[in-house]
């Protein structure tokens, strides 16, 4: 690619799971900024940040199994460790030796599990309404999803109209186009099934246990948090200092769970300079 801001979609197969991956920036660089979405998003939802970061760094944004355009079969591994393994496969196939992780929602546990297992390959972390959660209690929807039968009934009732209404209630500042897009992400039954299996297989204590190995790395870290998040309380932002002692924390009053979609310019003012400092200017002529 000659244009560092141009993004292209590649189809990768990790194990036996096909996954679309957006890539951009200096082609062939073995250091990349890796964007990891959460539930129920897709890699392309990072576009407001991807296009800016791709001007000075290689970027990678996969659709994770069960979400977006990735396969969502019943026989796939929808555990946190399964997602971390998928991320590893994506990075290996793309030749990414060092990763600057940018994560949101469940993308935090997925990416940070990979980081704890590959300390020599993680260079920095940027956490947007996610992280190593301490004494976390599942939000109201998650508590329902984790219940057998009840979770299935809730997902069956989650029509397009219901999803939009719930998202709008919980995220009143989220622009209508993004609200509609996120609702569409959550509609396929394969995604609903992936959500049920993910939430039921995840123990919050396992996520909290990531703190000790990651703290030893003392990684450069930026935490950006929409303070009005109804799914992951704002108090979790400060608690990231237990894992990332020198983290810079930026709170966004009145902003909800999808902070970079609700306030793209504000979030970019924090994220883009931080990543530029961590990555440095790469040779865009490669």
N, C-alpha and C positions, 0 to 999 in steps of 0.2 A: 504494500500500500504506500502510495506516495503522499497522500493527504493524511496528516496525523489526526485530524478530527473526524475522518471517515470511519464508520463502524460497519462491520460485516457480520453476518450470522453464519456460524459453522455448526454442522451436525456432528456431534461426538457420540461414541458408544463407550460407556464405562461399564465393564462387566457385560451385562446384556441389556443395559438401560440406555436408550437413546435420549440425548439431551441437546437442545439448541443452546449455543453459547455466543453471546455478542463479544467481539474482540475489536480492538482499535488501538490507535497510537502507534508508536514506533514498532514496526514488525520485526519479530525475532528477538526482541529484548528478553533476557531471562529474569528480569525483575518487573513485576506488574502490580497494579492496584486491582484487587480482586473484590468485586461487589457481590455480596451474598444476601439475597432477599429472604423474606420469611413467609409466613402464612397470611394470605393466600396469593402472594404476589408472583411476579415473573422478573427475569433479568432486565427486560426493557423498561421496567418501572423506574430504573435508576437513570434514565436518560437525562434528566435535568442536571445531574452531576457527571455522568459519563462523558458527555460532549465537551465539558470544560476540562476534565482531567486528562482526556485523550490528547490534548494539545501539548502536554509535556511528559506523559507517561504511557506505557502500554496499559490497557485496561481489559479486564475480563469480567463478564457478567453472565453466569450460566442460569438457565432455568433448572431448578432443582427437581429431583424425581417427584412426580405426582402433581407438579405445579406448572403453570404456563403451558409451553409446548412440549415439555418433557413427557416421556411415557409414564403412564399411571395404571399399570397392571395390578391385579390383586396379589401377585406373587413377588412383589418387590419388597425391599428392606426399607421400612419407614421409621426406623429408629434413629436417634441422634447419631450413633456411631455409624449407621448405614449412610447417613447424609455426609458425615465427615469423610468417609471412604470414597463416596462419589466425588466430593470436592477434590480429594487427593488425585483421583483418576483424571479429572479435568485438567488440573494443573500439570500433571505429569505429561499428558498428551500434548499440551501446549508448550512444554519446555519451560515452565515457570519455576525458577530456582528459588527466588525470594518473593514473598507476597506481602503487600501492604493490604491488610484486610479492612473492608468497609462492610458493616453488617447492620441488619435491622431485624427486630422481632426474633423469630426462631432461627434466623440466620446467624444470630449471635452464638447460641450454643453449638450450632453446626460448625461454624468457622473456628470458634475458640477450642472446640474439641480437637479439630485438626491441628490447631496451633500448639496445644499442649503435647500432642503426639509428635510434632515436627518442630521443635524449638529452634533448630538451626535454619529453618526456612521462613520463619515469620519475622518481618521487619518492623511493622507497626500495626496498630489497630485503631480504627475509627468506629465508634459505636453510636448508633442513632436509635434511641429508645430500645436498647437491649444491652446485654452484658452478662457477667457472672452474677446471677440474682441470689441475694441473701435473704433467708427466711421468707421466701416468696410464697404467696398464696395464689392459687389459680384464679383468674378472673371468672366472672359468672358464666360466660359461654364455655370456657374451658372445663369448668366443673361439670357442665351438662355433657359435653363431648366425651368426658372420661367415664361416664356411666353406661354400662351395657344396656342395649335396647333404647334407653332414653336418648343417647347420643344419635342413634340412627333415626329416631323419630324427629329429633331437632333438625337434622340434616335434610330429611325428607320435606320438612316444612319450610326450609330455607329457599324459597322461590326468589326470583329476581326482585320482585316488589318488596318482599320481606327483607332481603339482604340490603337493598338500598335504604330502606327505612331504618334498619338497625345501625348501619354505618353512618348515616346522616345524624342520627340521635347521638351516637358516641363521638362523632368527629364533626361538629358543626362548622368548623373552619375549612374542611376539606373541599376543594373546588369540585363542582358538579361533574366535570368530565372524569376526574380521577375517582370520584366516588362510584360512578357508573362502571369504570374500568375494573376497579377492585371487586365490585359485586360480580362482574362477569367472570373474573378469575375463580371465584368461589363456587360457581354454578355446576361444573361437571361433576358427575357422581364419583369419578375416579379421584378427583381432588378432595371431595368430601370424605371418601374412604381413607385417603392418605392422612387427612387431618385427624380422623378418629384414631387411626393406628399410631400416629405420632404422639398425640397427647396421652394416649393410654399406656404407651411404652416408656414414657419419660418420667423419671423420678427427679424431683427438684433437688434432692440431696446430691444426685450425681452431677448436676450442673454446678451446684455450689462447690463441689469438690474440685472443680477446675481451678479454683482460686489459688491453691497452694503452688502447683507447678508453674502457673503463669506469673505469679508474684515473683518467683525466683528470676524470671527473665527480665523484669523491670522494663517492659517495652514502652516505647513512646506511644502515648495514647491520647486520643481526643474523644470526649463524650459529649454528644449533643442530644438534648432531651426536650421534647415537647412536654411542658409541665402539666398539661391538662389531659395526659394519657390516662384513659380509664382501664386499660388492660395491664399496663406495667407501671406501678405508682412512681411518681417523681422522686421519692425518697431513694429509689434504687440507683439514681444517677450518682449521688454522693457515695453510695456504698461501693461504687466501682474503684474507689481509692484503696480499698482493701486488697484488690487484685493488681491494680495499676497505680502504684503509689505516687507517681509524678504526672498523672493524667490531668489534662486541662478539661474542665467541665463548663459547658455552656448551657444554661437553662433558657427556654423559650416560653415565657408566661403566656397562658391562654392557648397554646398550640397543642394539638392532639398527637396521636400515635404515629402518623405518617408525616413527621415534621418536615422532611425535605420536599414533600409534595405540597404541603400547606404553605410553607414559607421558603420557597426555593432559593431566592436571592439571599435571604438571611443565613440559611444553612450553608450555602456555597461560600459565604464570606468567612466562615469558620473552616470548612472542610478543605476547600481548594488550596489556600495558603499552607495549611498544615501538611497536606500531601505533597505539595511542591517542595516544601522544606525537607520532608523525609526522603523523597525520591531523588530530588535534584534534577537539573536539566539533563534529560537524556539526549543522545545524538539522534535527532529526527531525520537524518539523512540515511540512516541504515535501512 
